Amino acid sequence: MIRRESVLAQYKGPNRLETRIRFHRDCSRAPHPFPEWILDQIPLEGHEHILDAGCGTGVFLLPLAERLKGKSGKITGLDLSSGILKELKERAQGYDNVSLVQGDLQEKLPFPDETFDLVMAHFVLYHLEHIPHAIRELKRVLKPGGTLLLSTGSHKNLFELEQIHTECKQILGFPPEAVQNRNDYIRFSVENGASFIRPHFSWFELRTLCDQIVVRSSEALMEYYASGMMERGYEEGTELRTQIPDSLIEELYHAVRKKVDRIIEREGEFRMQKQTGCFIAVKEETDPS
């Protein structure tokens, strides 16, 4: 179960999220940045009212705001974290087409029915305890004929690092429940996302982008690893964490780094598979729900 407190702990400020964003931006081999690829999937006329739910530090929101500059369209960014919204407010200065609202996708969204022409949620749904509720809320605030855009990753993402992570936990004697924790995407991924969307939309499609992460030094990779993956499932404050001392977490970090360094020394680089994508759904003009 994904606890709201765990999500808040991870994203109470921008630092951890920025580390992950920077890692993917700098180490991905796709010729175009993923946020730009995502935004290119939806041609806009410029007058749309858009919701970016779970907007984070504005990775998608700010490029979209730039595209809409000088037009009548406007963007509302919604996020659970007040710390991240404070940071984003500073970054969004100069964009009069952006407004920010604190809200929780696991509750009722603070908007009337049929408010937005486009609703986006990027790499958000797998964090939530009640994914179907969130999709119903996103659909509720979408206008008839409007578009829902949900982006996520594959549960095979970074499999090579995941494998080392799991092996090291087993060797170090982590509790079985901690060893079994897997990629967050497994909850809402390019592989299973359709099963969540199908009950709510008559038509939708999946578009995917295949990529690789390549590192020639373990420094950036280990910074990414320590930003969340290393303690995933047994974060501070969880019951499972009481069985795992900080010294064991430190041992895990060094064990993973040692294995990665050996691969880089032998092969000159460490490669990981990366697949991302977006589900695009359209709300029917006359919707029975």
QUINOR-V42539 format. One record per backbone hydrogen bond with DSSP energy under -1.0 kcal/mol. CO is the residue of the C=O (numbers start at 1). NH is the residue of the N-H. E is the energy in kcal/mol with one decimal. If there is no record, write none. Layout:
BEGIN
CO_NH_E ; CO_NH_E
END
This chain:
BEGIN
3_7_-1.8 ; 4_8_-2.4 ; 5_9_-2.2 ; 6_10_-1.9 ; 7_11_-2.1 ; 14_18_-3.1 ; 15_19_-2.0 ; 16_20_-1.8 ; 17_21_-2.4 ; 18_22_-2.8 ; 19_23_-2.0 ; 20_24_-2.2 ; 21_25_-2.4 ; 22_26_-2.6 ; 23_27_-2.2 ; 24_28_-1.4 ; 27_214_-2.1 ; 33_37_-2.0 ; 34_38_-2.7 ; 35_39_-2.4 ; 36_40_-1.8 ; 38_41_-1.6 ; 39_42_-1.0 ; 46_73_-2.6 ; 48_74_-1.9 ; 49_117_-2.6 ; 49_118_-1.5 ; 50_76_-3.2 ; 51_120_-3.3 ; 52_78_-2.6 ; 55_58_-2.0 ; 58_62_-2.2 ; 60_64_-1.7 ; 61_65_-2.5 ; 62_66_-2.1 ; 63_67_-1.8 ; 64_68_-1.6 ; 68_71_-2.2 ; 74_50_-2.8 ; 75_99_-2.2 ; 76_52_-2.9 ; 77_101_-2.9 ; 78_54_-2.8 ; 78_55_-2.2 ; 79_103_-1.7 ; 81_85_-1.9 ; 82_86_-2.1 ; 83_87_-1.7 ; 84_88_-2.6 ; 85_89_-2.4 ; 86_90_-1.2 ; 87_91_-1.7 ; 88_92_-2.4 ; 90_93_-1.1 ; 92_95_-2.2 ; 95_98_-1.0 ; 97_75_-3.4 ; 99_77_-3.0 ; 101_79_-1.6 ; 104_107_-1.9 ; 109_111_-1.7 ; 116_143_-3.2 ; 117_147_-2.1 ; 118_51_-2.5 ; 119_149_-2.9 ; 120_53_-3.1 ; 121_151_-1.6 ; 124_127_-2.2 ; 125_128_-1.6 ; 130_134_-1.7 ; 131_135_-2.2 ; 132_136_-2.2 ; 133_137_-2.3 ; 134_138_-2.6 ; 135_139_-2.3 ; 136_140_-2.3 ; 137_141_-1.8 ; 139_142_-1.2 ; 140_114_-2.6 ; 141_115_-1.3 ; 141_116_-2.9 ; 143_146_-2.6 ; 146_283_-2.5 ; 147_119_-2.5 ; 148_281_-2.6 ; 149_121_-2.2 ; 150_279_-3.2 ; 151_123_-2.6 ; 152_277_-2.3 ; 153_190_-1.6 ; 154_157_-1.7 ; 156_159_-1.6 ; 158_162_-2.6 ; 159_163_-2.5 ; 160_164_-1.4 ; 161_165_-2.7 ; 162_166_-2.4 ; 163_167_-2.4 ; 164_168_-2.5 ; 165_169_-1.7 ; 166_170_-2.1 ; 167_171_-2.3 ; 168_172_-2.2 ; 169_174_-2.5 ; 175_178_-1.2 ; 175_179_-1.9 ; 176_180_-1.8 ; 183_186_-1.8 ; 184_187_-1.9 ; 189_193_-2.4 ; 192_195_-1.2 ; 193_196_-1.1 ; 193_197_-1.6 ; 194_198_-2.7 ; 197_200_-2.1 ; 197_201_-1.4 ; 203_282_-1.3 ; 205_280_-2.8 ; 207_278_-2.5 ; 209_276_-2.4 ; 211_274_-2.0 ; 212_29_-1.6 ; 213_272_-2.5 ; 215_270_-2.8 ; 218_222_-2.8 ; 219_223_-1.8 ; 220_224_-2.2 ; 221_225_-2.7 ; 222_226_-2.3 ; 225_230_-2.7 ; 229_232_-1.2 ; 231_234_-1.9 ; 235_238_-2.1 ; 240_243_-1.7 ; 241_244_-1.8 ; 245_249_-1.4 ; 246_250_-2.3 ; 247_251_-1.9 ; 248_252_-2.3 ; 249_253_-2.2 ; 250_254_-2.0 ; 251_255_-2.4 ; 252_256_-2.6 ; 253_257_-2.3 ; 254_258_-2.1 ; 255_259_-1.8 ; 256_260_-2.4 ; 257_261_-2.9 ; 258_262_-1.8 ; 259_263_-1.7 ; 260_264_-2.4 ; 261_265_-2.6 ; 262_266_-2.0 ; 263_267_-3.1 ; 264_268_-2.3 ; 270_215_-2.1 ; 272_213_-2.8 ; 273_158_-2.9 ; 274_211_-3.0 ; 275_154_-1.8 ; 276_209_-3.2 ; 277_152_-2.2 ; 278_207_-2.4 ; 279_150_-2.5 ; 280_205_-2.1 ; 281_148_-3.3 ; 283_145_-2.3
END
